[in-house]
């Protein structure tokens, strides 16, 4: 094992690292050019479709609030949800059991080593 004094002695014999000529000035020129560059323009061409879509959705939501509610026959979401819940419960229970089993197994493996 190397002692700190030995490491100091080895490193004292090493030559100093000096940057190549012109390195500092080229870095500073690049920093100055980056600092004085004009800011990036806002991408209005890409933002306009999003703004128009948002405005259209807002107009549609406001207009739909003033329309009278119709009683057209359609799917009853509550009945559909009641039908799905028993199947989903089995999947959720299976997922929880698998997660608990994998967690217990991984914790046992960590404790062994």
N, C-alpha and C positions, 0 to 999 in steps of 0.2 A: 504494500500500500504506500502511495506517495504522500509525503508530508507536505504541508504548505510551504515550508522553506525550500524543499526540493523543487516544487512547482515554480516558485519565484525565481530560483536560480536558472531553471530551464528557459523560462520566459524572458529573463533579462538578457539572454544571449541572442534572442530573435531580433531581426532588423525591424525598424518601424515601417508600418504600412503607410505609403504616401500616395495620394491620388495622382493619376496621370496629368500631364500639363494640359491646361484648358478645361479640365473636368468641372471645376468649381464655377468657372465663368459660363460654361454651357448650361449647367444646371440652373444658375441664377437667371440666365437669359430665358430659359424655358419657363421658369416661375414667373418672371415679369411679363412675358407674353401671355401666359394663362390668366394672370391677374388683370391685365388691361384689355382682355378680349371682351367684346360686347356680350351681354347675356343672351341665352338661347331664347328664340321667340316662342310664344305659346302656340301649340299645334292646333290652330282654329279649324283647319280642314278635317281633322279627326274628331274634334269636339262638337262640331255642329250637328252631326247625325245623332249623337247622344242627347244633346240639348233638345232637338226637335222631337225625338222619341219620348223624352221625359215630359215635354209640354203636351204632346198628344195624349199620353197616358193620363196626365193630370186633367185635361179637358174631358176625356172619356169618363174618368171617375166622378168628376163634378156633374156631368150631364146624366150619368146613370143614377145619381142620387135624386134627381128631379123627375125621373120617369116613374109612372105608376107601376107597382109590383104586379106581375102577372102570375097567374096560378097555372102555369103550363105543367103538364105531367113530365116528370123527369126522375132520374135515379134518386132514391132516398139515401143520403150519405150515412145517416145514423144506422139504418138497417145494414148497410154494407159494412160499416165499422163493427157492428155486433157480430157479423158473420166472420170477419177476419180475426177478431180478438182471440178466439180459442186457438186458432192455428199459430198466431203470433206468440201467444203465451208459451207454447211448447218450444218454439225456437229461442225465445229469450231465456227460458229455463235451461235449455241445453247449452247455450252460450255461457251462461253464468257458471254452470257446473264445469265446463271445459276450462274456463278462466281460472276457477279455484283450483282445479287439479293441476294445471300447468304452473300456477304460482307456487303451490305446495312442493311440486317436484323440483322446480328451479331453486327454491329456498333450501331444500335438502341437499341439492348438489353443491350449493355455495358453502353450506356448513361443513360438508365432508372435507373440502379442500382447505 
